[in-house]
Amino acid sequence: MNGKSFIYGVLIGGTIAGVSALLTTAESGASRRAKIKSTAQSIQLTIEDLKQEAIHIKDQVTQAMEEGKATVGNIAEEIKVSVDLWQNSIKPHQESIQQDIANLQEELENLEKKLAKNTAE
């Protein structure tokens, strides 16, 4: 159940309860009309208060969403910068490791050739 349905239910239930209470009491017509008018004004004020609260909540949600978007954008930019810095910092080590691997492969090939030559003799 969403909030809007709940609010409508409360308002309708309150209105029905107020009207039924007014109609079942033993009062004069003028007194009853005055109470009905007072109840109607009270309900109208309650509806206006609820409307203002809903607008306030909507504004707060909008502001929270905008702040969230800005925060996510900032975090994404910071992560990108951090990754770039990390990649730049490991680049010399990466190149050194690649060179070491190439040297090891070359030495392995030389050893394989020597081994093949020694076994052929």
N, C-alpha and C positions, 0 to 999 in steps of 0.2 A: 504494500500500500504506500503510495507516495504521499508527501506532505500536503499537497494541494487537496487531495481527496479527504484527508483527515480534517483539514481546516474547514472544508465545506460541510463535512459531517457534523463537526462541533457547532458550526453556525446554524445549520438547519435544525439540529437537535435542540439547541438552546432556544431558538425561535419557537419551535413547536411547544416546548415545555412552558415558555413564557406565555404564549397565547392561550394554551389550555389552562394554565393557572389563573389567568385573568378572567377567562370565560366561566370558570367554575366557582368563582367566589361570589358571595352575595354583596354586591356593591351597587351604588347608583350608576346611572349611565354616564354622568359627567365624570365621576371618579374613575370609572373604568376607562373612559376615553383618555383621560389624563395619564393613567398608568400605561396604556397602550402607546401613547405618544412618547412617554418617557422611555419605555422599553425599546421602541423603534429608534429613538435617538441614541440610546446606549449601544444598541446593536450596530448602528451606523458608525459610531465612534470606534467600536471594537474592530469593525471591518477596516476602517481607515488606519488604525494602529497596525493591524496585520499587514496591510498593503505597504505601509512605510517600513516595517520590519523586513518584508520580503525584498523590497528595493535595496535596503541596506545590506542584506545577506547577498543579494545578487552582485552588488558593487564589491563586496569583500571577496567573493569567489572570483570575480573578474580580475581584481588586483592580485590575488594569490596566483592565478594562472599566468598573468604577465610576469610576475616576479619569478615564477617557476621556469618560464621560458627563458628569461634572461640568465638565470642561474645555470640552466642546462647548457645554454650557448657558451657561457663563460667556462664551464667545466670542460666542454668539448674542445674549446680552443686551448685551454691549459694542457689537456691530455695530448693534443696534437703537438704542441710545443715541446712537451716532455719527451714524446716519442722521437721527434726530430733531434733533440739534444742527445738522447740515448744512442740513436743510430750514428750520429756524428762522433760520439765518444768511443764507440766500439769499432768504427771503421778501420783505424790503424791496426787494431788487434785482429780483426777479421782478415785483412790483407796479409798480415804476418802469418796467420794460421793457414791461409790458402797457399802461401809461398812454401811453408813447411810441408804441407801435404804434397805439393808438386815435387819438392826435393825428395821426400820419402818415396814417392812413386818412381822417380828416376833412379834412386838407389836400389829399389826393389827390382826394377827392370835390369839394371846392371848385374845384380846378384844372380838373377835368374839366368842371364846370359853366361856368366862365369860358371854357374852350376851346370848348365847344359854343356858348356865347353869341356868342363872337367869330367863329366860323365861320358862324353863322347870319346875321350882319350883313353 
